[in-house]
Amino acid sequence: MKTKLLHISANTYPPLDGKHHHTKNIWKELAKGFDEYHILARSETNKYSFSKEGNIYLHLVPRITKKSKIFFFTSFWMFYIIKKYEITHLLSQCPIVGGFSASLASKFFKIPLMVEIHGEEYFRFLDKKHFIVNIMNFTFNQAKKIRSLNKEMTEKLVKFNISKEKIIEIPNRVNLNIFNKQKIDFSIQDTIKFISVGRFVWEKDYLNLINFLYNSSLNFHLILVGGGELKEQYINYIQEHKIEDKVTLIDWIEQDKLVDLIIGSDIYIQSSVSEGMPRTIVEAMALQMPIISTNVGSILGVLENNKNALLINPNSKEELKQALETLIGDDNLREQIAKQAYKDVLDKYEWNKVFELYRNEILNMEYEK
């Protein structure tokens, strides 16, 4: 019997021949294990779109709104796709938006479903016993497997009475063909160069990071890469305090240029107050960067204090100050934690290893009533 996967995502994408389609590389890797690899997602326009490349089929429903919540309803288009293409496996990136309709489809068509947990927002719902928890629990109960990113995330899922037998750990991966350089010079010159990659949203706490560095005695330059809704706030602060020469904001950059930008910096810094497990940290580890990070979300499942990074509590200026002083003042420590981080990538997060595990876990699913 042919294996045909439907991958369900609330993200917006261009057609398969669109520019800057980095996600297609991920689909190509997963598609190696299937006769047909279908993706249901949202279009960047308000038109339906279908495109095909090799064994990859991309079905894009109209975006309608910028917010992904609308996909809770538009994702029901999967019923048509499942029936037309005789889909055999389901993979949903979210247990709510797309995941709920996938769980109904799994039950109706009797095909196995894997649902993924990526962000910290799901645990906030679970902790507050939000009404959305009923939807999540329905999806978890129907799913054959629930993907966790690491042991820290698994422990939190179990804490909320989610069956450990269903949970499988498939970590974030990093493509060493792209992140193919490693930092080798750990010396710091007069200006200390910091960098962080992530969306300009409240969870990253970048405005407080800029403010902290501005009020410190450090001669610094900070690069933030990602763009997002809070960019104007950052710009206003930078202009008001006349630090245009000390903070650089970048919306988007080619990955090869990003690699050089990160390696050319002294310290990678993750200042988040809320996280799941950002892939950008694993990418920084692959580049052999010294890392300072807050210990929020499931980051503790990847980073270990004084081993492959320095970890601090969020919103702690004193801990951040101490971590910076420690790392800036010790060349050997910077090199030591950076090299351990790179070793961890080779052992646990290398692209081919993770995708082989990923494909096998999906293919081995069988529907159970």
C-alpha positions as CSV (number, residue, x, y, z in Angstrom):
1,M,0.0,0.0,0.0
2,K,1.2,3.5,-0.8
3,T,2.1,5.8,2.0
4,K,0.6,9.3,1.7
5,L,1.1,11.9,4.4
6,L,-0.9,15.0,5.0
7,H,1.1,17.6,6.9
8,I,-1.2,20.3,8.4
9,S,0.2,23.7,9.2
10,A,-1.5,27.1,9.9
11,N,1.5,29.0,8.5
12,T,1.4,30.9,5.3
13,Y,3.6,29.9,2.3
14,P,4.1,30.8,-1.3
15,P,3.7,28.1,-4.0
16,L,6.5,25.5,-4.3
17,D,8.2,27.6,-7.0
18,G,8.1,30.8,-4.8
19,K,11.1,32.7,-3.6
20,H,12.8,32.2,-0.2
21,H,11.0,28.9,0.3
22,H,13.4,27.5,3.0
23,T,10.6,25.3,4.5
24,K,10.6,23.3,1.3
25,N,14.0,21.7,2.3
26,I,12.3,20.4,5.4
27,W,9.4,19.0,3.4
28,K,11.8,17.3,1.0
29,E,13.6,15.5,3.9
30,L,10.3,14.2,5.4
31,A,8.9,13.4,1.9
32,K,11.8,10.8,1.4
33,G,9.8,8.3,3.4
34,F,6.5,8.6,1.5
35,D,5.1,8.0,-1.9
36,E,3.2,11.3,-1.6
37,Y,3.8,14.1,0.8
38,H,0.9,16.6,1.0
39,I,0.9,19.9,2.9
40,L,-2.2,21.8,3.9
41,A,-1.4,25.4,4.9
42,R,-2.5,28.9,4.2
43,S,-1.8,31.0,1.1
44,E,-0.1,34.4,1.3
45,T,-3.1,35.7,-0.6
46,N,-6.8,35.2,-0.4
47,K,-6.8,32.6,-3.2
48,Y,-6.6,28.9,-3.2
49,S,-3.4,27.5,-4.6
50,F,-2.1,24.1,-5.6
51,S,1.4,23.3,-6.7
52,K,3.4,20.1,-7.0
53,E,7.1,19.3,-7.1
54,G,8.2,15.6,-7.2
55,N,6.3,13.8,-4.6
56,I,5.4,17.0,-2.7
57,Y,1.8,18.4,-3.0
58,L,1.2,21.8,-1.6
59,H,-2.5,22.8,-0.9
60,L,-2.9,26.4,0.2
61,V,-6.3,27.7,1.4
62,P,-7.0,31.5,1.4
63,R,-5.3,33.3,4.2
64,I,-8.4,35.5,5.0
65,T,-6.8,37.1,8.0
66,K,-3.2,37.6,9.2
67,K,-4.0,35.6,12.4
68,S,-3.7,31.9,12.2
69,K,-6.9,31.3,14.2
70,I,-9.0,31.2,11.0
71,F,-7.3,28.0,10.1
72,F,-9.3,26.3,12.8
73,F,-12.2,26.4,10.3
74,T,-10.4,26.5,6.9
75,S,-8.4,23.4,7.8
76,F,-11.5,21.3,7.3
77,W,-10.6,21.4,3.6
78,M,-8.4,18.4,4.6
79,F,-11.5,16.1,4.5
80,Y,-11.6,16.7,0.7
81,I,-7.8,16.2,0.3
82,I,-7.9,13.0,2.4
83,K,-10.7,11.5,0.4
84,K,-9.3,12.5,-3.0
85,Y,-5.7,11.4,-2.5
86,E,-6.4,8.5,-0.1
87,I,-4.2,9.9,2.6
88,T,-2.7,7.2,5.0
89,H,-1.0,9.3,7.7
90,L,-1.7,12.7,9.4
91,L,0.8,15.1,10.9
92,S,-0.4,18.3,12.6
93,Q,1.9,21.1,13.8
94,C,-0.7,22.3,16.4
95,P,-3.1,20.4,18.6
96,I,-5.7,23.2,18.3
97,V,-5.5,25.1,15.0
98,G,-5.5,22.3,12.5
99,G,-5.1,19.7,15.1
100,F,-8.8,19.6,16.1
101,S,-10.0,19.1,12.5
102,A,-7.2,16.5,12.0
103,S,-8.3,14.6,15.1
104,L,-11.8,14.5,13.7
105,A,-10.5,13.4,10.3
106,S,-8.4,10.7,12.0
107,K,-11.5,9.3,13.7
108,F,-13.7,9.6,10.6
109,F,-11.2,8.1,8.1
110,K,-9.5,5.8,10.6
111,I,-6.0,6.9,9.8
112,P,-3.2,7.6,12.4
113,L,-2.4,11.1,13.6
114,M,0.8,12.6,15.1
115,V,0.4,16.0,16.7
116,E,3.3,18.3,17.6
117,I,4.0,20.6,20.5
118,H,6.3,23.5,19.7
119,G,5.4,26.6,21.7
120,E,5.0,27.5,25.4
121,E,1.5,28.8,24.8
122,Y,0.0,25.3,25.1
123,F,1.3,25.0,28.6
124,R,-0.1,28.4,29.5
125,F,-3.5,27.1,28.4
126,L,-3.1,23.9,30.4
127,D,-1.9,25.7,33.5
128,K,-4.9,28.1,33.5
129,K,-7.4,25.4,32.6
130,H,-8.5,27.5,29.7
131,F,-11.6,26.3,27.7
132,I,-9.2,25.5,24.8
133,V,-7.8,22.7,27.0
134,N,-10.9,20.6,26.1
135,I,-10.0,20.9,22.4
136,M,-6.4,20.0,23.1
137,N,-7.3,17.0,25.2
138,F,-9.6,15.7,22.5
139,T,-6.8,16.0,20.0
140,F,-4.3,14.3,22.4
141,N,-6.7,11.5,23.1
142,Q,-7.3,10.8,19.4
143,A,-3.6,11.2,18.4
144,K,-1.5,8.1,18.1
145,K,1.7,10.0,18.9
146,I,2.5,13.4,20.5
147,R,5.8,14.9,19.5
148,S,7.8,16.5,22.2
149,L,11.1,18.4,21.5
150,N,13.0,17.2,24.6
151,K,12.8,15.7,28.0
152,E,11.9,19.0,29.7
153,M,8.9,19.3,27.4
154,T,8.0,15.7,28.0
155,E,8.0,16.2,31.8
156,K,5.7,19.2,31.4
157,L,3.2,17.2,29.2
158,V,3.1,14.3,31.7
159,K,2.5,16.8,34.5
160,F,-0.8,17.7,32.8
161,N,-1.8,14.1,32.7
162,I,-1.0,13.5,29.0
163,S,-0.1,9.9,28.4
164,K,3.6,9.3,28.5
165,E,3.2,6.3,26.3
166,K,2.1,8.5,23.4
167,I,4.9,11.0,23.8
168,I,7.9,10.7,21.5
169,E,10.9,13.0,21.6
170,I,12.0,14.3,18.3
171,P,14.3,17.3,18.9
172,N,14.9,20.3,16.8
173,R,17.4,19.7,14.1
174,V,20.1,21.8,12.4
175,N,21.3,21.5,8.8
176,L,25.1,21.4,9.0
177,N,25.2,21.9,5.2
178,I,23.9,25.4,5.8
179,F,25.2,26.1,9.3
180,N,28.5,24.7,8.1
181,K,31.0,27.0,9.8
182,Q,32.2,27.2,13.4
183,K,33.5,30.1,15.4
184,I,37.2,29.6,16.1
185,D,38.4,33.0,17.4
186,F,36.9,33.6,20.9
187,S,38.9,36.8,21.6
188,I,36.9,39.9,22.3
189,Q,38.0,43.4,21.1
190,D,37.1,46.8,22.5
191,T,33.4,46.6,21.3
192,I,31.5,43.5,22.6
193,K,29.3,42.2,19.8
194,F,26.0,40.5,20.7
195,I,23.5,38.9,18.4
196,S,20.1,37.3,18.7
197,V,17.8,35.8,16.1
198,G,14.0,35.7,16.7
199,R,10.8,37.6,15.9
200,F,10.3,41.0,17.4
201,V,7.6,40.0,19.8
202,W,7.0,40.4,23.6
203,E,8.2,36.9,24.3
204,K,11.8,37.7,23.2
205,D,12.0,40.7,25.6
206,Y,14.3,42.5,23.3
207,L,13.3,46.0,24.4
208,N,14.4,45.2,27.9
209,L,17.6,43.7,26.6
210,I,18.4,46.9,24.6
211,N,17.6,49.0,27.7
212,F,19.8,46.8,29.9
213,L,22.8,47.2,27.5
214,Y,22.2,50.9,27.1
215,N,22.3,51.4,30.9
216,S,25.3,49.1,31.4
217,S,29.0,50.3,31.2
218,L,29.7,48.0,28.3
219,N,31.0,49.2,25.0
220,F,28.6,47.1,22.9
221,H,27.0,46.5,19.6
222,L,23.7,44.4,19.4
223,I,22.3,42.9,16.3
224,L,18.7,41.6,16.3
225,V,17.5,39.5,13.3
226,G,13.9,38.6,12.8
227,G,11.5,41.5,12.3
228,G,8.1,41.7,13.7
229,E,5.3,43.7,15.3
230,L,7.4,45.5,17.9
231,K,10.0,46.8,15.5
232,E,8.6,50.4,15.7
233,Q,8.9,50.3,19.5
234,Y,12.6,49.3,19.2
235,I,13.3,52.0,16.6
236,N,11.6,54.7,18.8
237,Y,13.8,53.7,21.8
238,I,16.9,53.5,19.7
239,Q,16.3,57.0,18.3
240,E,15.2,58.5,21.6
241,H,18.5,57.4,23.2
242,K,20.6,58.1,20.2
243,I,22.1,54.6,20.0
244,E,21.7,54.0,16.2
245,D,25.3,53.0,16.1
246,K,25.0,50.5,18.8
247,V,21.8,48.5,17.8
248,T,21.2,47.1,14.4
249,L,17.7,45.7,13.4
250,I,17.4,43.3,10.5
251,D,14.1,41.9,9.2
252,W,15.4,39.2,7.0
253,I,18.8,37.9,5.7
254,E,20.0,35.0,3.5
255,Q,21.1,32.1,5.6
256,D,24.7,32.1,4.4
257,K,25.0,35.7,5.3
258,L,23.3,35.1,8.7
259,V,25.9,32.4,9.4
260,D,28.7,34.8,8.9
261,L,26.9,37.5,10.9
262,I,26.5,35.2,13.9
263,I,30.1,33.9,13.8
264,G,31.4,37.4,13.5
265,S,29.7,38.2,16.9
266,D,31.1,37.5,20.3
267,I,28.1,36.2,22.2
268,Y,24.7,34.8,21.2
269,I,22.1,36.0,23.7
270,Q,18.6,34.6,24.2
271,S,16.6,37.0,26.4
272,S,13.2,35.4,26.2
273,V,10.6,35.5,28.9
274,S,8.5,32.8,27.2
275,E,9.6,30.1,24.8
276,G,9.1,26.6,23.6
277,M,12.4,25.4,22.3
278,P,13.7,27.8,19.6
279,R,15.6,26.2,16.7
280,T,17.8,29.3,16.6
281,I,19.5,28.2,19.8
282,V,20.5,24.9,18.2
283,E,21.7,26.7,15.1
284,A,23.9,29.0,17.3
285,M,25.2,25.8,19.0
286,A,26.1,24.4,15.5
287,L,28.1,27.5,14.8
288,Q,30.1,27.0,18.0
289,M,28.9,30.2,19.6
290,P,29.2,31.1,23.3
291,I,25.5,31.4,24.5
292,I,23.8,33.2,27.3
293,S,20.1,32.3,27.6
294,T,17.2,32.5,30.0
295,N,16.0,29.2,31.3
296,V,12.3,29.6,30.2
297,G,10.1,27.1,28.4
298,S,11.8,23.9,27.4
299,I,15.3,25.4,26.9
300,L,16.5,23.4,29.9
301,G,16.0,20.3,27.8
302,V,18.8,21.4,25.5
303,L,21.0,23.9,27.4
304,E,22.8,23.0,30.6
305,N,24.3,25.8,32.8
306,N,28.1,26.1,32.8
307,K,28.3,23.2,30.3
308,N,27.1,24.3,26.9
309,A,25.8,27.8,27.9
310,L,25.3,30.2,30.8
311,L,21.7,30.1,32.0
312,I,19.8,32.8,33.9
313,N,16.3,33.5,35.2
314,P,14.1,35.8,33.1
315,N,13.7,39.4,34.2
316,S,16.8,39.2,36.4
317,K,19.1,42.1,35.6
318,E,21.5,41.0,38.3
319,E,21.9,37.5,36.9
320,L,22.3,38.9,33.3
321,K,24.9,41.3,34.6
322,Q,26.8,38.5,36.4
323,A,26.6,36.2,33.4
324,L,28.0,38.8,31.1
325,E,30.8,39.7,33.4
326,T,31.7,36.0,33.8
327,L,31.6,35.2,30.1
328,I,33.3,38.4,28.9
329,G,36.0,38.0,31.4
330,D,37.0,34.4,30.7
331,D,38.3,33.5,27.2
332,N,38.6,29.8,28.1
333,L,35.0,29.6,29.4
334,R,33.6,31.1,26.2
335,E,35.6,28.5,24.1
336,Q,34.7,25.6,26.5
337,I,30.9,26.1,26.4
338,A,30.9,26.8,22.7
339,K,32.8,23.6,21.8
340,Q,30.5,21.5,24.1
341,A,27.5,23.1,22.4
342,Y,28.8,22.1,19.0
343,K,29.5,18.5,20.3
344,D,25.9,18.3,21.5
345,V,24.7,19.2,18.1
346,L,26.7,16.5,16.4
347,D,25.4,13.9,19.0
348,K,21.8,14.9,19.2
349,Y,20.5,17.5,16.7
350,E,22.2,16.7,13.4
351,W,19.8,17.1,10.4
352,N,20.0,13.5,9.0
353,K,19.8,11.8,12.4
354,V,16.7,13.7,13.5
355,F,14.9,13.3,10.1
356,E,15.5,9.6,10.1
357,L,13.9,9.3,13.5
358,Y,11.1,11.7,12.5
359,R,10.2,9.7,9.3
360,N,10.3,6.4,11.1
361,E,8.0,7.5,14.0
362,I,5.4,8.7,11.5
363,L,5.6,5.6,9.2
364,N,5.4,3.3,12.2
365,M,2.0,4.7,13.3
366,E,-1.1,2.5,13.0
367,Y,-4.6,3.6,13.7
368,E,-6.2,2.2,16.8
369,K,-9.8,2.6,17.8
